[in-house]
């Protein structure tokens, strides 16, 4: 499928355009407060869109990012999505009240796979209502590695009907047991991103998470209509952009076709 994805030869971007596509991810479960502080300094230095943090780190992030123009994006029901709807609503409300302006929530994956779409839709609706009531926006994480094409399409349509701000591919931690017995995952793949863009209303934005590690990765997903990515390689991506002559004035930059069969491999 990936061989049929058509990329424009180039796109016009500035350094700020690229930086504001990035949610700098600080979500690994082993991260200490000192490591989070280092990550927040990177988010502030490059003036990315948001720093994506675990809920307990909201206050730390707000203090570190004050005056930088970088928003704070807590995650909810992360990474497995198994909390009850009531708990997700409570957690999302608390996160928004604490200063999270964008909330990333994981759906109930088992309910989606079981076809209980009434439950899935009601949960997304409830969390979206809670978040928007506090002046924040919701990004809905599908965890595509666990899903088939039909489930992804259904989720895009549900989220479009509800009117969420973003649909998002992955947590970065959705590892699937392979035939070898090892666990791995693909994260954001180009075919999945095309599918999500085609099946979401134009008002719903797309976030690619899991494996966007290079400038070329970022340019490719932007060319497909993705407006936000989750990344830990923020510094490397934006330093490479500057090395290629991308500054505050828009320039034409080549979009190179992928060399790996179309999948953006890996995770946060």
C-alpha positions as CSV (number, residue, x, y, z in Angstrom):
1,X,0.0,0.0,0.0
2,X,2.8,2.4,0.9
3,X,4.2,2.4,-2.7
4,X,1.0,4.1,-3.8
5,X,1.3,7.1,-1.4
6,X,2.0,10.2,-3.4
7,X,4.2,12.8,-1.9
8,X,4.7,16.3,-3.3
9,X,8.3,17.0,-4.4
10,X,8.6,19.7,-1.8
11,X,6.8,21.7,0.8
12,X,7.2,25.3,2.1
13,X,8.1,25.4,5.8
14,X,9.8,27.5,8.3
15,X,11.6,26.4,11.5
16,X,8.7,27.6,13.6
17,X,6.2,25.7,11.4
18,X,8.2,22.5,12.2
19,X,8.7,23.3,15.9
20,X,4.9,23.9,16.4
21,X,4.2,20.5,15.0
22,X,6.0,18.8,17.9
23,X,4.6,17.6,21.2
24,X,7.9,17.0,23.0
25,X,7.3,13.6,24.8
26,X,8.3,13.2,28.4
27,X,6.3,10.0,29.1
28,X,8.7,7.2,29.8
29,X,7.7,5.6,33.1
30,X,11.3,5.7,34.5
31,X,11.8,9.4,34.0
32,X,12.9,11.2,37.1
33,X,12.0,14.8,37.9
34,X,15.5,15.8,36.8
35,X,15.1,14.1,33.5
36,X,11.7,15.8,33.0
37,X,13.3,19.1,33.8
38,X,16.0,18.5,31.1
39,X,13.2,17.7,28.6
40,X,11.2,20.7,29.5
41,X,14.3,22.9,28.9
42,X,14.5,21.4,25.4
43,X,10.8,22.1,24.8
44,X,11.3,25.7,25.9
45,X,14.5,26.2,23.9
46,X,12.9,25.1,20.6
47,X,9.5,26.6,21.3
48,X,7.6,23.5,20.3
49,X,3.8,23.2,20.5
50,X,3.6,21.4,23.8
51,X,5.5,19.3,26.4
52,X,3.6,16.0,26.8
53,X,3.8,14.9,30.4
54,X,2.4,12.5,32.9
55,X,-0.3,14.2,35.1
56,X,1.8,14.5,38.2
57,X,4.3,16.6,36.3
58,X,1.8,19.3,35.2
59,X,2.8,21.8,37.8
60,X,6.5,21.3,37.1
61,X,5.9,21.8,33.4
62,X,3.9,24.9,33.9
63,X,6.6,26.5,36.0
64,X,9.4,25.6,33.6
65,X,7.5,26.7,30.5
66,X,6.0,30.0,31.8
67,X,6.3,32.7,29.2
68,X,7.7,30.4,26.5
69,X,4.5,30.0,24.5
70,X,4.9,26.2,24.9
71,X,1.7,24.6,26.2
72,X,1.4,21.6,28.6
73,X,-0.2,18.4,27.4
74,X,-1.0,15.7,30.0
75,X,-1.9,12.2,29.1
76,X,-5.0,10.4,30.5
77,X,-5.7,6.6,30.8
78,X,-2.1,6.2,29.6
79,X,-0.9,4.0,28.1
80,X,-3.4,1.1,28.2
81,X,-6.7,3.0,28.2
82,X,-8.3,0.6,30.8
83,X,-9.6,3.1,33.4
84,X,-13.3,3.4,33.7
85,X,-15.0,6.3,31.9
86,X,-15.7,7.9,35.3
87,X,-12.1,7.8,36.2
88,X,-11.0,9.1,32.8
89,X,-13.4,12.0,33.1
90,X,-12.1,12.8,36.6
91,X,-8.5,12.5,35.5
92,X,-9.0,14.7,32.5
93,X,-10.9,17.3,34.4
94,X,-8.2,17.5,37.1
95,X,-5.5,17.7,34.4
96,X,-7.3,20.6,32.6
97,X,-8.0,22.4,35.9
98,X,-4.3,22.0,36.8
99,X,-3.3,23.8,33.6
100,X,-3.2,21.2,30.9
101,X,-4.5,22.9,27.7
102,X,-4.3,19.8,25.5
103,X,-5.3,16.4,26.9
104,X,-4.3,13.1,25.2
105,X,-6.5,10.2,26.1
106,X,-6.3,6.5,25.2
107,X,-9.5,4.9,24.2
108,X,-10.8,1.6,25.7
109,X,-9.0,-0.7,23.2
110,X,-10.7,-3.9,24.2
111,X,-14.2,-2.3,23.8
112,X,-13.2,-1.2,20.3
113,X,-11.9,-4.6,19.3
114,X,-15.1,-6.2,20.7
115,X,-17.3,-3.9,18.7
116,X,-18.9,-2.1,21.6
117,X,-19.0,1.2,19.7
118,X,-21.7,2.7,21.9
119,X,-19.4,2.4,24.9
120,X,-16.4,3.8,23.0
121,X,-18.3,6.7,21.6
122,X,-19.9,7.5,25.0
123,X,-16.6,7.5,26.7
124,X,-14.9,9.8,24.1
125,X,-17.9,12.1,24.2
126,X,-17.8,12.3,28.0
127,X,-14.1,13.1,28.2
128,X,-14.3,15.6,25.3
129,X,-17.2,17.4,27.1
130,X,-15.2,17.5,30.3
131,X,-12.1,18.8,28.7
132,X,-13.7,21.5,26.5
133,X,-15.7,22.7,29.5
134,X,-12.4,23.7,31.1
135,X,-11.2,25.4,27.9
136,X,-8.8,22.6,26.8
137,X,-8.9,20.3,23.8
138,X,-8.8,16.6,23.4
139,X,-6.6,14.3,21.4
140,X,-7.9,10.7,21.1
141,X,-5.3,8.0,21.0
142,X,-6.3,4.9,19.0
143,X,-3.2,2.6,19.5
144,X,-3.2,1.5,15.9
145,X,-0.9,-1.5,16.4
146,X,-3.7,-3.3,18.2
147,X,-6.4,-2.4,15.6
148,X,-7.4,-3.3,12.1
149,X,-8.3,-1.0,9.3
150,X,-12.1,-1.2,10.1
151,X,-11.6,-0.2,13.7
152,X,-9.4,2.8,12.7
153,X,-12.0,4.0,10.2
154,X,-14.8,3.6,12.7
155,X,-12.9,5.5,15.4
156,X,-12.1,8.4,12.9
157,X,-15.8,8.7,12.1
158,X,-16.9,8.6,15.8
159,X,-14.3,11.2,16.7
160,X,-15.4,13.3,13.7
161,X,-19.1,13.1,14.8
162,X,-18.2,14.2,18.3
163,X,-15.9,16.9,17.1
164,X,-12.6,16.2,19.0
165,X,-9.6,18.3,18.1
166,X,-7.2,15.5,17.1
167,X,-7.1,11.8,16.5
168,X,-3.7,10.2,17.3
169,X,-2.1,7.0,16.2
170,X,-0.3,5.6,19.2
171,X,1.0,6.0,22.7
172,X,4.5,4.9,21.8
173,X,4.1,1.9,24.2
174,X,1.6,-0.4,22.4
175,X,3.9,-3.3,22.0
176,X,2.5,-6.4,20.3
177,X,3.8,-9.9,20.7
178,X,5.5,-11.0,17.4
179,X,5.8,-14.6,16.0
180,X,9.3,-14.7,17.4
181,X,7.9,-14.2,20.9
182,X,9.5,-10.7,21.1
183,X,7.4,-7.6,21.6
184,X,7.6,-4.7,19.1
185,X,5.4,-2.2,17.3
186,X,5.2,0.0,14.3
187,X,3.7,3.2,15.8
188,X,2.7,5.8,13.2
189,X,2.8,4.3,9.7
190,X,2.3,6.3,6.5
191,X,-0.7,4.1,5.3
192,X,-2.4,4.5,8.7
193,X,-1.9,8.3,8.5
194,X,-3.4,8.4,5.0
195,X,-6.4,6.3,6.2
196,X,-7.0,8.6,9.3
197,X,-6.8,11.7,7.2
198,X,-9.2,10.4,4.6
199,X,-11.7,9.2,7.2
200,X,-11.7,12.2,9.5
201,X,-13.5,15.5,9.0
202,X,-11.2,18.2,7.8
203,X,-11.7,20.0,11.2
204,X,-10.2,17.0,13.0
205,X,-6.4,17.2,13.0
206,X,-4.1,14.2,12.9
207,X,-1.3,13.5,15.4
208,X,1.4,10.9,14.5
209,X,3.1,9.4,17.5
210,X,5.6,6.5,17.6
211,X,8.7,6.6,15.4
212,X,8.9,10.2,14.0
213,X,12.6,10.5,14.7
214,X,14.1,12.4,11.8
215,X,13.5,15.6,9.8
216,X,12.6,13.6,6.8
217,X,10.0,11.7,8.9
218,X,8.5,15.0,10.0
219,X,8.4,16.4,6.5
220,X,6.7,13.2,5.1
221,X,3.9,13.2,7.7
222,X,3.4,16.9,7.2
223,X,3.0,16.4,3.5
224,X,0.3,13.8,4.3
225,X,-1.7,16.4,6.3
226,X,-0.4,15.6,9.8
227,X,-0.3,18.7,11.9
228,X,1.2,17.3,15.1
229,X,3.7,14.6,16.1
230,X,4.8,13.1,19.4
231,X,8.6,13.0,19.5
232,X,11.6,12.6,21.8
233,X,14.0,13.4,19.0
234,X,13.0,17.0,19.0
235,X,16.4,18.4,19.3
236,X,17.9,16.3,16.6
237,X,15.0,17.0,14.2
238,X,15.2,20.8,14.6
239,X,19.0,21.0,14.6
240,X,18.9,19.0,11.3
241,X,16.4,21.5,9.9
242,X,18.7,24.4,10.7
243,X,21.6,22.6,9.1
244,X,19.5,22.3,5.9
245,X,18.9,26.0,5.9
246,X,15.4,26.1,7.3
247,X,15.0,29.3,9.4
248,X,12.2,31.7,10.3
249,X,11.5,32.5,6.6
250,X,9.6,29.8,4.7
251,X,11.7,27.9,2.2
252,X,11.0,25.0,-0.1
253,X,12.2,21.7,1.3
254,X,12.3,18.4,-0.6
255,X,10.1,15.6,0.6
256,X,12.1,12.4,0.2
257,X,10.2,9.1,-0.2
258,X,10.7,6.6,2.6
259,X,13.3,3.9,2.1
260,X,11.7,1.4,4.5
261,X,8.6,0.4,2.6
262,X,6.5,3.2,4.0
263,X,6.4,2.5,7.7
264,X,7.8,4.9,10.3
265,X,9.2,2.3,12.7
266,X,9.8,2.6,16.4
267,X,8.4,4.6,19.3
268,X,8.8,7.6,21.6
